[in-house]
Amino acid sequence: MVGISGGGGGDGGGYNYVQDAEPGDPSEGEEWYDNGADAAFVYDGSAWIEQTVVDHGQLSGVGSGDHHSRYSDNEARSAVRVRGGKESASVSGDGDSATIYLNDDLPWRLRVSVYSETGYEDKTETTATLNFADGSTSTYTATIRYGRDGSAETIKEAPLWSDFENGKRVDNIDINFVQDPSDSASGSVEFLWLEVF
């Protein structure tokens, strides 16, 4: 095949030589593209050094023990370490509050609930405010309104929970309870955290 050559790599798509045959009188630093072998070379003054790497065996200084083989599914499962836990608190009585102290944990499941045996005129409500390690907050409530009794709850779970997806860690949870005057209502907050490391 007819070769393409030119000084300074100006022809042949940036190569000094584009041809099947090895160039006869190259200068150090010149480049040759062997279009028969689909390989690129640079001349170091005494030999053509291939620049096209298609196999680890072509890399100098890299041995077979420098890379591990692909994990099997079972090996990957055994290599993953998971820790988790559950924290909870209950509140009752108008204005009652509590705090769940955490250790910058990743949220997995939050359950905010309220329970009432009496239908109040206004509302009975449990509020959980998550205080994240980055200083931001998110508030979740469970509410019974307008004279109803029974129970209500709000549940947030990963991976649907955007705070979890963003990797935000929870430092503590402030809990507040509001009710019409009565002793027959209560609320609770349950927080599950799960972390893979």
Secondary structure, 3 states (H helix, E strand, C coil): CCCEECHHHCCHHHCCEECCCCCCCCCCCCEEEECCCCEEEEECCCCEEECCCCCHHHCCCCCHHHCCCCCCHHHHHHHCCEEEEEEEEEECCCCCEEEEEEEEECEEEEEEEEEECCCCCCEEEEEEEEEECCCCEEEEEEEEECCCCEEEEEEEECCCCHHHHCCCCEEEEEEEEECCCCCCEEEEEEEEEEEEC
